[in-house]
Protein backbone atom coordinates (compact mmCIF):
# COMPACT_ATOMS: atom_id res chain seq x y z
CA UNK A 1 0.00 0.00 0.00
CA UNK A 2 2.80 2.39 0.93
CA UNK A 3 4.63 1.62 -2.30
CA UNK A 4 1.48 2.33 -4.33
CA UNK A 5 1.08 5.70 -2.63
CA UNK A 6 4.72 6.50 -3.42
CA UNK A 7 4.09 5.75 -7.08
CA UNK A 8 0.99 7.96 -7.11
CA UNK A 9 2.86 10.80 -5.40
CA UNK A 10 5.65 10.55 -7.97
CA UNK A 11 3.13 10.71 -10.82
CA UNK A 12 1.41 13.70 -9.22
CA UNK A 13 4.72 15.55 -9.03
CA UNK A 14 5.47 14.78 -12.66
CA UNK A 15 2.00 15.89 -13.77
CA UNK A 16 2.28 19.12 -11.77
CA UNK A 17 5.62 19.88 -13.37
CA UNK A 18 4.21 19.32 -16.86
CA UNK A 19 1.21 21.53 -16.08
CA UNK A 20 3.50 24.41 -15.14
CA UNK A 21 5.42 23.91 -18.37
CA UNK A 22 2.35 23.76 -20.62
CA UNK A 23 -0.11 26.09 -18.89
CA UNK A 24 -1.15 27.88 -22.08
CA UNK A 25 -1.98 24.59 -23.74
CA UNK A 26 -4.11 23.61 -20.74
CA UNK A 27 -6.12 26.84 -20.88
CA UNK A 28 -6.60 26.49 -24.63
CA UNK A 29 -7.82 22.91 -24.23
CA UNK A 30 -10.30 23.96 -21.54
CA UNK A 31 -11.69 26.71 -23.75
CA UNK A 32 -11.94 24.28 -26.67
CA UNK A 33 -13.79 21.78 -24.47
CA UNK A 34 -16.33 24.41 -23.42
CA UNK A 35 -16.96 25.62 -26.96
CA UNK A 36 -17.23 22.05 -28.23
CA UNK A 37 -20.02 21.28 -25.80
CA UNK A 38 -21.78 24.56 -26.58
CA UNK A 39 -21.59 23.73 -30.29
CA UNK A 40 -23.03 20.26 -29.75
CA UNK A 41 -25.73 21.73 -27.52
CA UNK A 42 -26.63 24.21 -30.24
CA UNK A 43 -26.87 21.45 -32.83
CA UNK A 44 -29.12 19.34 -30.59
CA UNK A 45 -31.25 22.41 -29.91
CA UNK A 46 -31.76 22.85 -33.65
CA UNK A 47 -32.43 19.16 -34.26
CA UNK A 48 -35.09 19.08 -31.54
CA UNK A 49 -36.66 22.35 -32.76
CA UNK A 50 -36.05 24.06 -29.43
CA UNK A 51 -37.32 21.15 -27.31
CA UNK A 52 -33.92 20.36 -25.81
CA UNK A 53 -34.86 20.59 -22.13
CA UNK A 54 -32.60 21.50 -19.23
CA UNK A 55 -32.65 17.91 -17.97
CA UNK A 56 -31.60 16.68 -21.41
CA UNK A 57 -28.82 19.26 -21.50
CA UNK A 58 -27.66 18.10 -18.07
CA UNK A 59 -27.72 14.49 -19.28
CA UNK A 60 -25.58 15.43 -22.28
CA UNK A 61 -23.18 17.43 -20.10
CA UNK A 62 -22.61 14.57 -17.65
CA UNK A 63 -22.01 12.06 -20.44
CA UNK A 64 -19.73 14.41 -22.37
CA UNK A 65 -17.58 15.20 -19.34
CA UNK A 66 -17.27 11.57 -18.25
CA UNK A 67 -16.20 10.74 -21.80
CA UNK A 68 -13.58 13.52 -21.63
CA UNK A 69 -12.12 12.01 -18.47
CA UNK A 70 -12.02 8.53 -20.03
CA UNK A 71 -10.52 9.80 -23.29
CA UNK A 72 -7.93 11.81 -21.36
CA UNK A 73 -6.86 8.78 -19.34
CA UNK A 74 -6.58 6.64 -22.47
CA UNK A 75 -4.57 9.21 -24.38
CA UNK A 76 -2.29 10.46 -21.61
CA UNK A 77 -1.37 7.11 -20.05
CA UNK A 78 -0.65 5.58 -23.46
CA UNK A 79 1.28 8.66 -24.56
CA UNK A 80 3.32 8.55 -21.35
CA UNK A 81 4.63 5.13 -22.38
CA UNK A 82 5.47 6.50 -25.82
CA UNK A 83 7.35 9.33 -24.11
CA UNK A 84 9.25 6.83 -21.97
CA UNK A 85 10.31 5.14 -25.19
CA UNK A 86 11.55 8.43 -26.67
CA UNK A 87 13.30 9.48 -23.45
CA UNK A 88 15.01 6.12 -23.07
CA UNK A 89 13.29 5.23 -19.79
CA UNK A 90 10.91 2.55 -21.08
CA UNK A 91 13.24 -0.31 -20.18
CA UNK A 92 13.56 1.02 -16.62
CA UNK A 93 9.83 0.57 -16.12
CA UNK A 94 10.34 -3.16 -16.62
CA UNK A 95 13.49 -3.47 -14.50
CA UNK A 96 12.24 -1.93 -11.25
CA UNK A 97 10.47 -3.75 -8.43
CA UNK A 98 7.08 -2.31 -9.47
CA UNK A 99 5.09 -4.26 -12.00
CA UNK A 100 4.31 -2.27 -15.13
CA UNK A 101 0.58 -2.38 -14.56
CA UNK A 102 1.09 -0.89 -11.06
CA UNK A 103 2.98 2.04 -12.56
CA UNK A 104 0.24 2.47 -15.15
CA UNK A 105 -2.39 2.26 -12.39
CA UNK A 106 -0.63 5.10 -10.54
CA UNK A 107 -0.66 7.12 -13.74
CA UNK A 108 -4.32 6.28 -14.26
CA UNK A 109 -5.26 7.46 -10.76
CA UNK A 110 -3.29 10.67 -11.28
CA UNK A 111 -4.96 11.37 -14.62
CA UNK A 112 -8.38 10.52 -13.17
CA UNK A 113 -7.90 13.13 -10.47
CA UNK A 114 -6.45 15.66 -12.92
CA UNK A 115 -9.20 15.36 -15.52
CA UNK A 116 -11.90 15.20 -12.84
CA UNK A 117 -10.82 18.62 -11.60
CA UNK A 118 -10.80 19.93 -15.16
CA UNK A 119 -14.29 18.70 -16.03
CA UNK A 120 -15.59 19.90 -12.65
CA UNK A 121 -14.57 23.42 -13.63
CA UNK A 122 -16.26 23.02 -17.01
CA UNK A 123 -19.39 21.64 -15.31
CA UNK A 124 -19.64 24.67 -13.02
CA UNK A 125 -19.24 27.06 -15.98
CA UNK A 126 -21.85 25.21 -18.07
CA UNK A 127 -24.34 24.96 -15.21
CA UNK A 128 -24.09 28.70 -14.58
CA UNK A 129 -24.08 29.67 -18.27
CA UNK A 130 -26.95 27.39 -19.34
CA UNK A 131 -28.91 27.60 -16.09
CA UNK A 132 -28.87 23.84 -15.52
CA UNK A 133 -30.16 22.29 -12.28
CA UNK A 134 -27.61 21.15 -9.69
CA UNK A 135 -28.35 17.64 -8.44
CA UNK A 136 -24.98 16.24 -7.48
CA UNK A 137 -24.89 13.70 -4.66
CA UNK A 138 -21.79 12.20 -3.00
CA UNK A 139 -23.05 8.70 -3.83
CA UNK A 140 -22.69 9.42 -7.53
CA UNK A 141 -18.91 9.37 -7.02
CA UNK A 142 -19.16 5.60 -6.51
CA UNK A 143 -20.75 5.17 -9.94
CA UNK A 144 -18.31 7.64 -11.46
CA UNK A 145 -15.30 5.71 -10.13
CA UNK A 146 -16.61 2.35 -11.33
CA UNK A 147 -17.44 3.83 -14.73
CA UNK A 148 -13.81 4.86 -15.21
CA UNK A 149 -12.49 1.33 -14.55
CA UNK A 150 -13.41 -0.10 -17.95
CA UNK A 151 -11.69 2.73 -19.93
CA UNK A 152 -8.59 2.11 -17.80
CA UNK A 153 -8.73 -1.57 -18.72
CA UNK A 154 -8.90 -0.52 -22.36
CA UNK A 155 -5.92 1.76 -21.70
CA UNK A 156 -3.85 -1.16 -20.42
CA UNK A 157 -4.65 -3.06 -23.61
CA UNK A 158 -3.65 -0.04 -25.73
CA UNK A 159 -0.34 0.25 -23.85
CA UNK A 160 0.27 -3.42 -24.55
CA UNK A 161 -0.39 -2.90 -28.25
CA UNK A 162 1.98 0.05 -28.19
CA UNK A 163 4.77 -2.10 -26.76
CA UNK A 164 4.39 -4.49 -29.70
CA UNK A 165 3.40 -2.23 -32.60
CA UNK A 166 5.05 1.05 -31.46
CA UNK A 167 2.63 3.58 -33.02
CA UNK A 168 -1.08 3.27 -32.23
CA UNK A 169 -2.11 6.94 -32.05
CA UNK A 170 -4.75 6.38 -34.74
CA UNK A 171 -6.22 3.50 -32.75
CA UNK A 172 -6.51 5.68 -29.62
CA UNK A 173 -8.41 8.33 -31.59
CA UNK A 174 -10.70 5.69 -33.07
CA UNK A 175 -11.59 4.23 -29.67
CA UNK A 176 -12.18 7.71 -28.23
CA UNK A 177 -14.57 8.52 -31.09
CA UNK A 178 -16.42 5.24 -30.65
CA UNK A 179 -16.86 5.89 -26.94
CA UNK A 180 -18.24 9.37 -27.62
CA UNK A 181 -20.84 8.48 -30.24
CA UNK A 182 -21.72 4.81 -29.64
CA UNK A 183 -22.11 4.70 -25.86
CA UNK A 184 -24.82 7.31 -25.41
CA UNK A 185 -22.51 9.86 -23.83
CA UNK A 186 -23.95 12.77 -25.82
CA UNK A 187 -27.53 11.53 -25.88
CA UNK A 188 -29.21 8.44 -24.35
CA UNK A 189 -29.60 5.54 -26.79
CA UNK A 190 -32.73 3.93 -25.33
CA UNK A 191 -34.72 5.01 -28.40
CA UNK A 192 -32.41 3.08 -30.75
CA UNK A 193 -32.89 -0.59 -29.71
CA UNK A 194 -30.09 -2.30 -31.68
CA UNK A 195 -27.47 0.35 -30.97
CA UNK A 196 -28.53 0.48 -27.32
CA UNK A 197 -27.99 -3.26 -26.87
CA UNK A 198 -24.60 -3.14 -28.59
CA UNK A 199 -23.51 -0.17 -26.47
CA UNK A 200 -23.94 -2.20 -23.26
CA UNK A 201 -20.83 -4.18 -24.21
CA UNK A 202 -18.72 -1.02 -24.56
CA UNK A 203 -17.03 0.93 -21.76
CA UNK A 204 -18.89 3.93 -20.25
CA UNK A 205 -22.39 3.12 -21.55
CA UNK A 206 -23.87 1.48 -18.44
CA UNK A 207 -21.99 3.73 -16.03
CA UNK A 208 -23.07 6.92 -17.77
CA UNK A 209 -26.70 5.81 -17.68
CA UNK A 210 -26.50 4.99 -13.95
CA UNK A 211 -24.76 8.29 -13.23
CA UNK A 212 -27.56 10.11 -15.06
CA UNK A 213 -30.15 8.24 -13.03
CA UNK A 214 -28.63 9.73 -9.88
CA UNK A 215 -27.81 13.23 -11.15
CA UNK A 216 -30.70 13.85 -13.57
CA UNK A 217 -33.47 11.53 -12.32
CA UNK A 218 -32.46 11.97 -8.65
CA UNK A 219 -32.45 8.27 -7.79
CA UNK A 220 -30.72 7.21 -4.60
CA UNK A 221 -27.50 5.22 -4.50
CA UNK A 222 -29.36 2.35 -2.83
CA UNK A 223 -31.85 2.18 -5.71
CA UNK A 224 -29.10 2.27 -8.32
CA UNK A 225 -26.94 -0.34 -6.58
CA UNK A 226 -29.97 -2.62 -6.27
CA UNK A 227 -30.62 -2.57 -10.02
CA UNK A 228 -29.59 -5.15 -12.60
CA UNK A 229 -27.74 -2.43 -14.51
CA UNK A 230 -25.35 -1.98 -11.59
CA UNK A 231 -24.42 -5.66 -11.78
CA UNK A 232 -23.82 -5.12 -15.49
CA UNK A 233 -21.51 -2.21 -14.65
CA UNK A 234 -19.49 -4.39 -12.27
CA UNK A 235 -19.16 -7.17 -14.84
CA UNK A 236 -18.26 -4.70 -17.60
CA UNK A 237 -15.59 -3.04 -15.48
CA UNK A 238 -14.09 -6.35 -14.32
CA UNK A 239 -13.99 -7.86 -17.82
CA UNK A 240 -12.30 -4.83 -19.40
CA UNK A 241 -9.79 -4.60 -16.55
CA UNK A 242 -8.99 -8.31 -16.82
CA UNK A 243 -8.65 -8.17 -20.60
CA UNK A 244 -6.41 -5.12 -20.29
CA UNK A 245 -4.08 -6.88 -17.84
CA UNK A 246 -3.96 -10.04 -20.00
CA UNK A 247 -3.17 -8.08 -23.16
CA UNK A 248 -0.50 -6.08 -21.33
CA UNK A 249 1.16 -9.24 -19.99
CA UNK A 250 1.05 -10.86 -23.44
CA UNK A 251 2.58 -7.77 -25.02
CA UNK A 252 5.39 -7.55 -22.44
CA UNK A 253 6.35 -11.18 -23.04
CA UNK A 254 6.26 -10.66 -26.80
CA UNK A 255 8.38 -7.49 -26.56
CA UNK A 256 10.88 -9.24 -24.28
CA UNK A 257 11.10 -12.23 -26.62
CA UNK A 258 11.69 -9.95 -29.60
CA UNK A 259 14.09 -7.72 -27.65
CA UNK A 260 12.25 -4.71 -29.05
CA UNK A 261 11.94 -2.45 -25.99
CA UNK A 262 15.14 -0.65 -26.93
CA UNK A 263 14.28 -0.36 -30.62
CA UNK A 264 13.11 3.26 -30.76
C-alpha positions in Angstrom: 0.0 0.0 0.0 2.8 2.4 0.9 4.6 1.6 -2.3 1.5 2.3 -4.3 1.1 5.7 -2.6 4.7 6.5 -3.4 4.1 5.8 -7.1 1.0 8.0 -7.1 2.9 10.8 -5.4 5.6 10.6 -8.0 3.1 10.7 -10.8 1.4 13.7 -9.2 4.7 15.5 -9.0 5.5 14.8 -12.7 2.0 15.9 -13.8 2.3 19.1 -11.8 5.6 19.9 -13.4 4.2 19.3 -16.9 1.2 21.5 -16.1 3.5 24.4 -15.1 5.4 23.9 -18.4 2.3 23.8 -20.6 -0.1 26.1 -18.9 -1.1 27.9 -22.1 -2.0 24.6 -23.7 -4.1 23.6 -20.7 -6.1 26.8 -20.9 -6.6 26.5 -24.6 -7.8 22.9 -24.2 -10.3 24.0 -21.5 -11.7 26.7 -23.7 -11.9 24.3 -26.7 -13.8 21.8 -24.5 -16.3 24.4 -23.4 -17.0 25.6 -27.0 -17.2 22.0 -28.2 -20.0 21.3 -25.8 -21.8 24.6 -26.6 -21.6 23.7 -30.3 -23.0 20.3 -29.7 -25.7 21.7 -27.5 -26.6 24.2 -30.2 -26.9 21.5 -32.8 -29.1 19.3 -30.6 -31.3 22.4 -29.9 -31.8 22.8 -33.7 -32.4 19.2 -34.3 -35.1 19.1 -31.5 -36.7 22.3 -32.8 -36.1 24.1 -29.4 -37.3 21.2 -27.3 -33.9 20.4 -25.8 -34.9 20.6 -22.1 -32.6 21.5 -19.2 -32.6 17.9 -18.0 -31.6 16.7 -21.4 -28.8 19.3 -21.5 -27.7 18.1 -18.1 -27.7 14.5 -19.3 -25.6 15.4 -22.3 -23.2 17.4 -20.1 -22.6 14.6 -17.6 -22.0 12.1 -20.4 -19.7 14.4 -22.4 -17.6 15.2 -19.3 -17.3 11.6 -18.2 -16.2 10.7 -21.8 -13.6 13.5 -21.6 -12.1 12.0 -18.5 -12.0 8.5 -20.0 -10.5 9.8 -23.3 -7.9 11.8 -21.4 -6.9 8.8 -19.3 -6.6 6.6 -22.5 -4.6 9.2 -24.4 -2.3 10.5 -21.6 -1.4 7.1 -20.1 -0.6 5.6 -23.5 1.3 8.7 -24.6 3.3 8.5 -21.3 4.6 5.1 -22.4 5.5 6.5 -25.8 7.3 9.3 -24.1 9.2 6.8 -22.0 10.3 5.1 -25.2 11.6 8.4 -26.7 13.3 9.5 -23.4 15.0 6.1 -23.1 13.3 5.2 -19.8 10.9 2.5 -21.1 13.2 -0.3 -20.2 13.6 1.0 -16.6 9.8 0.6 -16.1 10.3 -3.2 -16.6 13.5 -3.5 -14.5 12.2 -1.9 -11.2 10.5 -3.7 -8.4 7.1 -2.3 -9.5 5.1 -4.3 -12.0 4.3 -2.3 -15.1 0.6 -2.4 -14.6 1.1 -0.9 -11.1 3.0 2.0 -12.6 0.2 2.5 -15.1 -2.4 2.3 -12.4 -0.6 5.1 -10.5 -0.7 7.1 -13.7 -4.3 6.3 -14.3 -5.3 7.5 -10.8 -3.3 10.7 -11.3 -5.0 11.4 -14.6 -8.4 10.5 -13.2 -7.9 13.1 -10.5 -6.4 15.7 -12.9 -9.2 15.4 -15.5 -11.9 15.2 -12.8 -10.8 18.6 -11.6 -10.8 19.9 -15.2 -14.3 18.7 -16.0 -15.6 19.9 -12.6 -14.6 23.4 -13.6 -16.3 23.0 -17.0 -19.4 21.6 -15.3 -19.6 24.7 -13.0 -19.2 27.1 -16.0 -21.8 25.2 -18.1 -24.3 25.0 -15.2 -24.1 28.7 -14.6 -24.1 29.7 -18.3 -27.0 27.4 -19.3 -28.9 27.6 -16.1 -28.9 23.8 -15.5 -30.2 22.3 -12.3 -27.6 21.1 -9.7 -28.4 17.6 -8.4 -25.0 16.2 -7.5 -24.9 13.7 -4.7 -21.8 12.2 -3.0 -23.1 8.7 -3.8 -22.7 9.4 -7.5 -18.9 9.4 -7.0 -19.2 5.6 -6.5 -20.8 5.2 -9.9 -18.3 7.6 -11.5 -15.3 5.7 -10.1 -16.6 2.4 -11.3 -17.4 3.8 -14.7 -13.8 4.9 -15.2 -12.5 1.3 -14.5 -13.4 -0.1 -18.0 -11.7 2.7 -19.9 -8.6 2.1 -17.8 -8.7 -1.6 -18.7 -8.9 -0.5 -22.4 -5.9 1.8 -21.7 -3.9 -1.2 -20.4 -4.7 -3.1 -23.6 -3.6 0.0 -25.7 -0.3 0.2 -23.9 0.3 -3.4 -24.6 -0.4 -2.9 -28.2 2.0 0.1 -28.2 4.8 -2.1 -26.8 4.4 -4.5 -29.7 3.4 -2.2 -32.6 5.0 1.1 -31.5 2.6 3.6 -33.0 -1.1 3.3 -32.2 -2.1 6.9 -32.0 -4.8 6.4 -34.7 -6.2 3.5 -32.7 -6.5 5.7 -29.6 -8.4 8.3 -31.6 -10.7 5.7 -33.1 -11.6 4.2 -29.7 -12.2 7.7 -28.2 -14.6 8.5 -31.1 -16.4 5.2 -30.6 -16.9 5.9 -26.9 -18.2 9.4 -27.6 -20.8 8.5 -30.2 -21.7 4.8 -29.6 -22.1 4.7 -25.9 -24.8 7.3 -25.4 -22.5 9.9 -23.8 -24.0 12.8 -25.8 -27.5 11.5 -25.9 -29.2 8.4 -24.3 -29.6 5.5 -26.8 -32.7 3.9 -25.3 -34.7 5.0 -28.4 -32.4 3.1 -30.8 -32.9 -0.6 -29.7 -30.1 -2.3 -31.7 -27.5 0.3 -31.0 -28.5 0.5 -27.3 -28.0 -3.3 -26.9 -24.6 -3.1 -28.6 -23.5 -0.2 -26.5 -23.9 -2.2 -23.3 -20.8 -4.2 -24.2 -18.7 -1.0 -24.6 -17.0 0.9 -21.8 -18.9 3.9 -20.3 -22.4 3.1 -21.5 -23.9 1.5 -18.4 -22.0 3.7 -16.0 -23.1 6.9 -17.8 -26.7 5.8 -17.7 -26.5 5.0 -14.0 -24.8 8.3 -13.2 -27.6 10.1 -15.1 -30.2 8.2 -13.0 -28.6 9.7 -9.9 -27.8 13.2 -11.2 -30.7 13.9 -13.6 -33.5 11.5 -12.3 -32.5 12.0 -8.7 -32.5 8.3 -7.8 -30.7 7.2 -4.6 -27.5 5.2 -4.5 -29.4 2.4 -2.8 -31.9 2.2 -5.7 -29.1 2.3 -8.3 -26.9 -0.3 -6.6 -30.0 -2.6 -6.3 -30.6 -2.6 -10.0 -29.6 -5.1 -12.6 -27.7 -2.4 -14.5 -25.3 -2.0 -11.6 -24.4 -5.7 -11.8 -23.8 -5.1 -15.5 -21.5 -2.2 -14.6 -19.5 -4.4 -12.3 -19.2 -7.2 -14.8 -18.3 -4.7 -17.6 -15.6 -3.0 -15.5 -14.1 -6.4 -14.3 -14.0 -7.9 -17.8 -12.3 -4.8 -19.4 -9.8 -4.6 -16.6 -9.0 -8.3 -16.8 -8.7 -8.2 -20.6 -6.4 -5.1 -20.3 -4.1 -6.9 -17.8 -4.0 -10.0 -20.0 -3.2 -8.1 -23.2 -0.5 -6.1 -21.3 1.2 -9.2 -20.0 1.1 -10.9 -23.4 2.6 -7.8 -25.0 5.4 -7.6 -22.4 6.4 -11.2 -23.0 6.3 -10.7 -26.8 8.4 -7.5 -26.6 10.9 -9.2 -24.3 11.1 -12.2 -26.6 11.7 -10.0 -29.6 14.1 -7.7 -27.6 12.2 -4.7 -29.0 11.9 -2.5 -26.0 15.1 -0.6 -26.9 14.3 -0.4 -30.6 13.1 3.3 -30.8 
